């Protein structure tokens, strides 16, 4: 294998300017539960929310922004995103996180030539009870999506948030990412509520057909698995309803969206 000399490598790196830094920004979504004040059992009200931090640096100081920070030379971008997630939320366990896209346009960051690699993270609300601000933030709060878009977000974070929300809504209808917002075992009513919370335009007119599609195994493996006891009998829950409802969990099957 042909190797370039050290002199040649030095010449080439000095010839081309590198970006001033490569940060990651994280759109962390969760679903907040607000109990309903009713005489009968009912599902709590649900709100899709995003985590924002209030900056305390000279750049966009006191403005709300997505959590994130500069990557280190010793880590990958994914490792940087997980590290920032830990610093901003105190979460150090496995959660759903994926790269969204890279953002750059002249002037996006007044500090210099700084692109940003955005990530999307889905976190169950129970894991966010101890969310905390990092060194470069004076506050960290969860905002309902509508309230977040009403804020004057720093940098191009409104654009990033818009794209991240679109990605999550698409995948909510194409994959099993709803499980990030659900307990391991759940009722169909809980699953349907999560889908409708993330994708308000999604409406189920035939509940029976909705259930049959989820459990169908004629042409593919079922997406859901029903809970059964030691005797093989179905397990029911009455937590949110006076009428017993079957419990399910997601199977290992991951559906693939196809146009053919």
C-alpha positions as CSV (number, residue, x, y, z in Angstrom):
1,X,0.0,0.0,0.0
2,X,1.3,3.4,-1.0
3,X,1.9,5.7,2.0
4,X,2.2,9.5,1.9
5,X,5.2,11.0,3.7
6,X,4.7,12.9,6.9
7,X,5.8,16.0,5.1
8,X,3.2,15.5,2.4
9,X,0.4,15.0,5.1
10,X,1.5,18.1,6.9
11,X,1.3,20.1,3.7
12,X,-2.1,18.9,2.8
13,X,-3.7,19.6,6.3
14,X,-2.2,23.1,6.3
15,X,-3.5,23.9,2.9
16,X,-7.2,23.3,3.7
17,X,-9.1,25.0,6.5
18,X,-11.1,22.9,8.9
19,X,-14.4,23.9,10.6
20,X,-13.9,25.6,13.9
21,X,-15.8,22.8,15.6
22,X,-18.3,20.0,15.2
23,X,-21.0,20.0,17.8
24,X,-24.0,17.7,18.2
25,X,-27.5,19.0,19.0
26,X,-30.1,16.7,20.4
27,X,-33.9,16.8,20.0
28,X,-35.1,14.9,23.0
29,X,-38.8,14.0,22.9
30,X,-40.9,12.6,25.6
31,X,-44.6,12.3,26.3
32,X,-45.9,13.9,29.5
33,X,-48.8,12.4,31.4
34,X,-51.3,14.6,33.2
35,X,-53.9,12.8,35.3
36,X,-57.6,13.6,34.5
37,X,-59.9,14.6,37.4
38,X,-62.8,12.2,36.7
39,X,-64.9,10.0,38.9
40,X,-64.2,7.0,36.7
41,X,-60.8,5.5,35.7
42,X,-59.4,7.0,32.5
43,X,-56.2,7.4,30.6
44,X,-54.2,10.5,31.6
45,X,-54.0,13.4,29.2
46,X,-50.8,13.1,27.1
47,X,-48.6,15.9,25.7
48,X,-45.6,15.5,23.4
49,X,-42.7,17.6,24.8
50,X,-39.1,18.4,24.0
51,X,-36.2,19.2,26.3
52,X,-34.7,22.7,26.0
53,X,-31.9,24.3,27.9
54,X,-31.4,28.0,28.6
55,X,-27.9,29.1,27.5
56,X,-25.7,31.1,29.7
57,X,-22.8,31.7,27.3
58,X,-22.0,35.0,25.4
59,X,-23.5,33.4,22.3
60,X,-27.3,33.5,22.4
61,X,-27.1,33.9,26.2
62,X,-30.4,33.4,28.1
63,X,-32.1,32.0,25.0
64,X,-33.6,28.6,24.9
65,X,-31.9,26.0,22.7
66,X,-31.6,22.3,22.1
67,X,-29.1,20.6,24.4
68,X,-25.8,19.7,22.8
69,X,-22.1,20.5,22.7
70,X,-18.8,20.1,20.9
71,X,-17.5,16.7,20.1
72,X,-14.0,15.7,21.4
73,X,-11.3,14.4,19.1
74,X,-11.3,11.2,21.2
75,X,-14.9,10.3,20.6
76,X,-17.3,9.5,17.7
77,X,-20.3,11.7,17.1
78,X,-22.6,9.1,18.5
79,X,-20.5,9.0,21.7
80,X,-20.7,12.8,21.9
81,X,-24.5,12.7,21.6
82,X,-24.8,10.1,24.3
83,X,-22.4,12.1,26.5
84,X,-24.3,15.3,26.0
85,X,-27.6,13.4,26.8
86,X,-26.0,12.3,30.1
87,X,-24.8,15.8,31.0
88,X,-28.1,17.5,30.1
89,X,-30.6,14.9,31.5
90,X,-28.6,12.7,33.9
91,X,-29.6,9.6,31.8
92,X,-26.9,7.0,31.5
93,X,-28.9,4.0,30.3
94,X,-29.8,2.8,26.8
95,X,-32.4,5.0,25.1
96,X,-33.5,5.5,21.5
97,X,-31.2,7.9,19.7
98,X,-30.5,8.3,16.0
99,X,-28.8,10.8,13.8
100,X,-31.1,13.2,11.9
101,X,-28.9,15.2,9.5
102,X,-26.1,17.7,9.4
103,X,-26.9,21.4,9.4
104,X,-24.9,24.2,8.0
105,X,-25.4,27.5,6.2
106,X,-23.2,30.6,6.3
107,X,-23.8,32.5,9.5
108,X,-25.6,29.8,11.4
109,X,-23.2,30.3,14.3
110,X,-21.7,33.7,15.0
111,X,-18.6,32.1,16.5
112,X,-17.4,30.9,13.1
113,X,-17.6,28.1,10.6
114,X,-19.5,25.6,12.8
115,X,-21.7,22.9,11.2
116,X,-23.9,20.8,13.6
117,X,-24.9,17.2,13.5
118,X,-28.5,16.8,14.9
119,X,-29.8,13.8,16.7
120,X,-33.2,12.6,17.7
121,X,-33.8,10.9,21.1
122,X,-37.0,9.3,22.5
123,X,-37.1,9.0,26.2
124,X,-39.8,7.8,28.6
125,X,-40.9,10.5,31.0
126,X,-40.0,8.3,34.0
127,X,-36.3,8.7,33.0
128,X,-36.5,12.5,33.1
129,X,-37.4,13.0,36.7
130,X,-33.8,14.0,37.5
131,X,-33.1,16.1,34.4
132,X,-30.5,18.8,35.1
133,X,-28.7,21.7,33.4
134,X,-25.1,21.2,32.3
135,X,-22.2,23.7,32.8
136,X,-23.1,25.8,29.8
137,X,-26.8,26.0,30.7
138,X,-28.6,27.9,33.5
139,X,-31.8,25.8,33.2
140,X,-33.3,22.7,31.5
141,X,-37.0,22.3,31.1
142,X,-39.5,20.2,29.1
143,X,-41.8,22.2,26.9
144,X,-44.9,21.0,25.1
145,X,-44.2,21.1,21.4
146,X,-46.5,24.1,20.7
147,X,-44.8,26.1,23.4
148,X,-41.4,25.2,22.2
149,X,-42.2,26.5,18.7
150,X,-43.5,29.8,20.2
151,X,-40.1,30.5,21.7
152,X,-37.2,32.4,20.0
153,X,-34.8,29.5,19.8
154,X,-31.1,30.0,19.4
155,X,-29.1,29.3,16.2
156,X,-31.2,27.3,13.6
157,X,-32.7,25.1,16.3
158,X,-36.3,25.9,15.1
159,X,-35.4,24.3,11.8
160,X,-33.8,21.3,13.5
161,X,-36.8,20.8,15.8
162,X,-39.2,21.0,12.8
163,X,-37.2,18.3,10.9
164,X,-36.9,16.1,14.0
165,X,-40.6,16.3,14.7
166,X,-41.3,15.3,11.1
167,X,-38.9,12.3,11.4
168,X,-40.5,11.1,14.6
169,X,-44.0,11.4,13.1
170,X,-43.1,9.4,10.0
171,X,-41.4,6.7,12.0
172,X,-44.2,6.5,14.5
173,X,-46.4,5.2,11.7
174,X,-43.7,3.0,10.0
175,X,-41.8,1.4,13.0
176,X,-42.3,0.4,16.6
177,X,-40.7,3.5,18.1
178,X,-43.9,4.0,20.2
179,X,-42.4,1.5,22.7
180,X,-40.0,4.3,23.8
181,X,-43.0,6.0,25.4
182,X,-44.7,3.0,26.8
183,X,-44.1,0.5,29.7
184,X,-43.0,-3.0,28.7
185,X,-46.7,-4.2,28.9
186,X,-49.5,-1.9,27.8
187,X,-53.0,-1.9,26.5
188,X,-54.1,-1.1,23.0
189,X,-55.7,2.1,24.3
190,X,-52.3,3.2,25.7
191,X,-50.6,2.4,22.4
192,X,-53.2,4.2,20.4
193,X,-53.0,7.3,22.6
194,X,-49.2,7.5,22.1
195,X,-49.6,7.3,18.4
196,X,-52.3,10.0,18.3
197,X,-50.3,12.2,20.7
198,X,-47.3,12.2,18.3
199,X,-49.3,12.2,15.1
200,X,-52.5,14.2,15.8
201,X,-53.8,13.5,12.2
202,X,-53.8,9.8,12.9
203,X,-57.4,8.6,13.5
204,X,-58.8,5.1,14.1
205,X,-62.3,4.7,12.9
206,X,-62.5,0.9,13.3
207,X,-60.9,-0.2,16.6
208,X,-61.4,-3.9,15.8
209,X,-59.6,-3.6,12.5
210,X,-56.8,-1.7,14.1
211,X,-56.3,-4.5,16.6
212,X,-56.5,-7.2,13.9
213,X,-53.8,-5.5,11.8
214,X,-51.4,-5.3,14.8
215,X,-51.9,-9.0,15.6
216,X,-52.2,-10.4,12.1
217,X,-49.7,-13.2,11.3
218,X,-51.1,-14.3,7.9
219,X,-48.6,-12.5,5.8
220,X,-46.1,-11.4,8.4
221,X,-45.1,-11.8,12.0
222,X,-47.4,-10.0,14.5
223,X,-46.1,-6.7,15.8
224,X,-47.6,-7.3,19.2
225,X,-47.5,-10.3,21.6
226,X,-50.3,-10.8,24.1
227,X,-49.4,-11.3,27.8
228,X,-50.3,-14.6,29.3
229,X,-49.9,-16.1,32.7
230,X,-48.3,-19.4,33.7
231,X,-51.4,-21.3,32.6
232,X,-51.4,-19.6,29.2
233,X,-54.4,-17.4,30.0
234,X,-54.5,-13.8,28.8
235,X,-53.5,-11.1,31.4
236,X,-55.7,-8.1,31.8
237,X,-55.3,-4.6,33.3
238,X,-57.9,-2.3,35.0
239,X,-55.5,0.5,35.8
240,X,-57.2,3.0,33.4
241,X,-60.5,1.3,32.9
242,X,-63.2,-0.4,34.9
243,X,-63.4,-3.0,32.1
244,X,-60.4,-5.4,31.9
245,X,-58.2,-4.7,28.9
246,X,-55.7,-7.2,27.5
247,X,-52.0,-6.4,28.0
248,X,-49.5,-6.6,25.1
249,X,-45.8,-5.9,24.4
250,X,-44.0,-5.4,21.1
251,X,-42.5,-8.5,19.5
252,X,-39.0,-8.6,18.1
253,X,-40.4,-8.2,14.6
254,X,-39.5,-4.9,13.0
255,X,-41.7,-4.0,10.0
256,X,-40.2,-2.6,6.8
257,X,-42.2,0.1,5.0
258,X,-42.3,-0.7,1.2
259,X,-44.1,1.0,-1.7
260,X,-44.3,-2.3,-3.7
